[in-house]
Amino acid sequence: MEQRLYIGGKFVDSAAGGVIEVFNPHDGTKLADVAEARAEDIDLAVGAAEEAFPAWSSMAAMDRGRLLLRLADAIEANAEDLAQLESLDTGHPIRDTTILDVPRTAVTFRYFGGMADKVQGSIPPVEAGFVNHVYRQPLGVVGQIVPWNFPLMFTSWKLGPALAAGNTVVFKPAELTPLSSLRIAELIDEVGFPPGVVNVLPGYGHTAGARIAEHPGIAKVSFTGSTATGRGLVEASAGNLKRLHLELGGKGANIIFADADLDAALAGSAFAIYHNQGQACIAGSRLLLQQEIADEFLDRFVSLTESIRLGDPLDRATEMGPLTSPGHRDRVLNYVKIAEDEGGEVLTGGTAPDDPALGNGCYVEPTVVRAAPGDRVCQEEVFGPFVTVSTFSSEEEAIGVANSVEYGLGGGLWTRDLSKAYRVANGMRTGMVWINCYKKVNPGSPFGGVGASGYGREMGFEAMHEYTEAKSVWINVSGGQPAWYSGA
């Protein structure tokens, strides 16, 4: 597959000739040498996107939608190869990339393909003699920066609404996991998107990402990643007051009430934290247990955790693969030491597995830590297979603990009491709440957070509004002018 930058409808080497080495997190072997985008490459891509924008934005919305639908078809036709590529590059188990990542990518492109001609304006009631028409226009060139945890899926979350709305895009995948994004660029080229509409440039944040953030030709930046980087983007974007959409970190509370279906809560809580090795901003990384069932539930949860099968992501029996990089593995393991230093109790896991078959991989045993809500491990995003456990007595206490962190992306709760469920969901300061489930997403449902988890929304009509600007046009239909109008 192509390993060069995709700019202006062509695959090209980087201007400086630099490359990024991409490694398999399972065994440390090199997968590819990918061209490294720097500031001059971003400038070329912005120029190509600016040139493509007039024709793309004025194209019939239905025709833009057809291209997105063709892309969805192409993804489905190449599903097996895409799933394998994503597993090799990220460490996601192949069964997850097969049944979740690839289908979600296709369905999201298909959703926004159908959305392209559904965004309507309005005619507000105004004074007699005037008609006011409000319609939505694309912003222009959009910069999109995505992280390494779900690179394939994020191509659809970002590109889908931006392209459907008529924008052109400069897209930067993470340097750790660029391969599936480059494969999508190949498919974009094959299905016939006009040159310059989509430009894909792997690069580092401090070079390529920084140039996207500050570039005067970029009207908006959509970023998914860490809260610290998001704050930096706010400062860098001030030069031309570009719009920002920030989907940042999370520290999701997963609340188990005593009246919950404990079997369902057990399976759902394991998925909430261990899916994708816990490398998800919406992970249920804080398990809050009501005291009456805390001991029983925790015993069962620890046993389930210890039964999880680690292994080669390409083995369909594997339930948890490696973390995506050695540096991140070391960061997660350091939080085990932080927990112990603060008096937390490691109930299981907390080490790299002692298994010769996993020798050079970035593996961490799934880890359960008993800790106080104010401890660092309960406040900071670990972003790994690492869950903290605390207890509560009352509904009010559960809400208070859930809201005791700076983040507000997602959270969940388990109860048979529907009234309680609504009260607690309403009381949780978070952009998304799951009741008797966790991590459900759909292209039609808005995705985003509050507080240190950022602002703006992916998905649904909200996403289309994120990528358009409302324009208000007033028409004088009476032909006259007010009595006070002097003509000056």
Phi, psi and omega in degrees: 000163180295140178235014180260172177288148177250106184227128175060032178082012179225149172271124187224155172289159176291152183300322181271353179079009181286157177228158175246125176279128182248129186242153174279118182290347178286317184227003177080004180285151180283134178263324187193160165249105185261140178302137181261118177281138173233189188303317182294329176289321176299319179300317178297319181293320177297319177300317179295320180292321177297320180294325182280340190298313184303314181290320181293316183290332179268353176298146177305131183304325179297325180288323173299318179298321180299321179294321177294323177294322176296321178296319176300318177299317181295323177296315178296323180292335180249025188300315184296315180294319179296319179297316180294318180298317180295321179293318178299318188279326188252336188091001175299135174302142184300329180292330177285315180295330181286316186261348181240296191298308183292311178299320179296324179296313180296316184291330179288316174299322180292321179300311183285337170299320177284338181281339190307320182255022181251355182277115187248156174270197181210162176234092181293150174288124181230189183298153177301141179094356181227149170238131179246118179250121178250122177225169187248131180246147174296157186280325184133230178273127181247133172263134182230127183236122186239156181272186187264359188276325176224062189298320180293311183298323182291339175299322181281322179299323183272305186293321186308299183291324181298315181287320179300326182280350177103009177275161167253160197225140164248113191246124179246106171285162179293147181295335181285328188222065185268353195292315182292328177293321176293326176294321175297322176301319176300316181292323176301318178294318184293323184277353169103023173298139179299147179303137177090346180294318176235131177232128186241120188224096173297142180184174180274154182296322186284349177245285182296315180297319180296321180293321176300317183296324186260351190297126181291343179273357180260124186275336183207146172239128172251121187232134169239126182168208187284155178295321179299315178294323177300319177297321177296323178295324178301315180293316184292335184277354187293338185305315178241018178051041181293151178287148179234142167236120186238115172249106194249210188287175178208162176211068192295132173272133178238104193261125179248110178275159185296335181267012181286159166287101189292329177297313179294319181295324180296309181295318181294324180289325176294317177296321183301325183255327190263345175301134183056036177059027180075005182274068180212135181294337181264008183305143175278076190271354174240111180266115181251118187247131174292140192304324185299330184243007189300311184295313181298312183295318183295320177301315181291323181292318178297318179298317178297317179302317183288347180269352184293132183269115174272148178173186179305125180302335181277355175274121185290350175275347182291133178258335177217128179263194179281162167291166194281342181207155176300320180298320180288323175304315181294325178296316180296316180296330178295330178291337173296316178296319178300316180299315181294321179296331180270004178093010177287161181244119177279112184275331175196157178076212177089008180221169168283139185293142177267078184219115181303331180292341181252017192323296187264010185277167183266053187269145172225131176297139176303134195236133176239127183232127172276125185209161177278147184304333181273354181294155181303320182291344175265351183250329185257148181282117179275321176065050178202186180282065192220112181238137175263151181235127175225166180241162177214163180250321187238164176302317182294321178295320179299315179296318180299316179292318179302324183268010187272007179247165181283342183276160177202059182264294181219158176198163182221166177208153184231119180197154173270352185267106185295322179297316177299318181302315181291320180298313183291317179300319179293329182278343182282128181273082185203152183288335181220142176226135176248131180249120182057034173191178177202143174064029173284131176226156180205142182302337181272355185249130183297142183232121178169177188227189179228172178062222181288359175273001172100198181207161188094166184225137166275162167074156172067191177299329179301321179295321178296325176290329177297331185254015177224163178240135177284129175244129181255121181244124180257134179237124176275107183263354181274336180086343182262179177235153177302154182301329183278354183286121185265346184085000181286000000 
